[in-house]
Amino acid sequence: MADGTGLIKRFYEEVIGGGQIDLVDELTTEDLVDHEQGLPGQPPGREGVKFFINAMRGAFPDIRAKAIEPTLVHGDLEAAHVVLTGTHRGELMGVAATNRSVEFETLDIIRVEGGRVAEHWGVTDVMSLMQQLGALPE
């Protein structure tokens, strides 16, 4: 793994899918800048990443990355398109568990510094997710 190559894949497989939240500190710099507020009330930095993971795993305990491709590595940047799946078994953004299966996408770009994520830009398709939960019209 050259200076962090594969960090996005590792994040989705081990942290999101595997629930290893303690790895956030290992995979990110102390002063991580996250340009995405994925969920309402999400704090900045590492604590925000942990907030997002806890919320998603609380709502979708079986969440996993169905696909992590394509990926691109260029210099200190890494990008990936990720498809996530899960079953809605807990509250998410005020929506009670529906037991519905969902599939939604994210796009992530990270800047790697010293083998760790120093900066993150991302887009999570929350609208599609909420439509699948019946919280928004399709």
Buried (B, 14 or more C-beta within 10 A) or exposed (E): EEBBBBBBBBBBBBBBBEBBBEBBBEBBBEEBBBEBBBBEEBEEBBEBBBBBBEBBBEBBEEBBBEBBEEBEBEEBBBBBBBBBBBBBBBEBBEBEBBEEEBBBBBBBBBBBBEBBBBBBBBEBBBEBBBBBBEBEEE
